[in-house]
């Protein structure tokens, strides 16, 4: 039992005072930079909006802008919050 506690303390000490991180030990680096992740996220949003607008054009409905979609999402989230507040009362 004492050996197990000592081993635990050794590992905790290594974790606390080791100069670096686990990523350094493993020589790990993210596959993409944060800038690439943001750029890809923006491209995804643009592609989804364009696909939605293409479908809307085929059915004769007006196209949506990103601002309109964001407003709809915000309204939906506020509606959900109001419903949750009513449920909690």
C-alpha positions as CSV (number, residue, x, y, z in Angstrom):
1,X,0.0,0.0,0.0
2,X,2.8,2.4,0.8
3,X,4.6,1.6,-2.4
4,X,1.4,2.4,-4.4
5,X,1.1,5.7,-2.6
6,X,4.8,6.5,-3.2
7,X,4.4,5.7,-6.9
8,X,1.3,7.9,-7.1
9,X,3.3,10.8,-5.5
10,X,6.2,10.3,-7.9
11,X,3.8,10.5,-10.9
12,X,2.1,13.6,-9.5
13,X,5.5,15.2,-8.9
14,X,6.6,14.4,-12.5
15,X,3.4,15.9,-13.8
16,X,3.7,19.0,-11.6
17,X,7.4,19.9,-12.1
18,X,8.3,18.5,-15.5
19,X,9.4,21.4,-17.7
20,X,7.1,21.0,-20.7
21,X,3.9,19.3,-21.7
22,X,2.8,15.9,-22.8
23,X,2.6,17.2,-26.3
24,X,6.3,18.1,-26.1
25,X,7.2,14.6,-25.0
26,X,5.1,13.0,-27.8
27,X,6.3,15.6,-30.3
28,X,2.6,16.2,-31.1
29,X,1.5,19.0,-33.3
30,X,-2.0,19.8,-34.4
31,X,-2.7,18.8,-38.0
32,X,-4.0,22.2,-38.9
33,X,-3.3,25.7,-37.6
34,X,-6.1,27.7,-35.9
35,X,-6.2,30.0,-38.9
36,X,-6.8,27.1,-41.2
37,X,-9.6,25.8,-38.9
38,X,-11.3,29.2,-39.0
39,X,-10.9,29.5,-42.7
40,X,-12.4,26.0,-43.2
41,X,-15.3,26.8,-40.9
42,X,-16.1,29.9,-42.9
43,X,-15.9,28.0,-46.1
44,X,-18.3,25.3,-44.7
45,X,-20.8,28.0,-43.7
46,X,-20.6,29.5,-47.2
47,X,-21.1,26.1,-48.9
48,X,-24.1,25.2,-46.7
49,X,-25.7,28.6,-47.3
50,X,-25.1,28.3,-51.1
51,X,-26.6,24.7,-51.1
52,X,-29.6,26.0,-49.2
53,X,-30.1,28.9,-51.5
54,X,-29.8,26.6,-54.6
55,X,-32.6,24.5,-53.2
56,X,-34.7,27.6,-52.4
57,X,-34.2,28.9,-55.9
58,X,-35.4,25.7,-57.4
59,X,-38.6,25.9,-55.3
60,X,-39.1,29.6,-56.1
61,X,-38.4,30.9,-52.5
62,X,-36.2,33.9,-51.9
63,X,-32.5,33.4,-51.1
64,X,-31.2,33.7,-47.5
65,X,-28.2,35.8,-46.4
66,X,-25.9,34.8,-43.6
67,X,-27.3,37.6,-41.4
68,X,-30.8,36.3,-41.9
69,X,-29.8,32.8,-40.9
70,X,-28.0,34.1,-37.8
71,X,-31.0,36.1,-36.8
72,X,-33.3,33.0,-37.2
73,X,-30.9,30.9,-35.1
74,X,-30.8,33.6,-32.4
75,X,-34.6,33.8,-32.4
76,X,-34.9,30.0,-32.2
77,X,-32.5,29.9,-29.2
78,X,-34.4,32.7,-27.4
79,X,-37.6,30.8,-28.0
80,X,-36.1,27.6,-26.5
81,X,-34.8,29.6,-23.5
82,X,-38.3,31.1,-22.9
83,X,-39.9,27.6,-23.2
84,X,-37.3,26.2,-20.7
85,X,-38.0,29.1,-18.3
86,X,-41.8,28.5,-18.5
87,X,-41.2,24.8,-17.9
88,X,-39.0,25.5,-14.8
89,X,-41.7,27.7,-13.2
